């Protein structure tokens, strides 16, 4: 049996800050030196959080020999990958819409 604890969930925290806007971050490309904006939408945030949570659960399950917790971790990591894939689809749709506007 695994243990349940109150874990800080960055995806939930980020969504409560400004739920109407996607998270934005800027970076400067090393090769071009030009600043580019990227948007990290809810799906990507949830995906990253689920993957991290899954990796922790899986590692804790392996460490303690708890197969149920290890399996929960693998499931959480798979959910994280699914959220990332959904975010990629949204990004592609957004890019296609932007291309059509030009």
Secondary structure, DSSP 8 states (H G I E B T S, - for coil): ---------HHHHHHHH-TTS-EEEEEE-TTT--EEEEEE-HHHHHHHHHHHHHHHHHHHHHHHT-HHHHHHHHHHHHHHHHHHHHHHHHHHHHHHHHHHH-
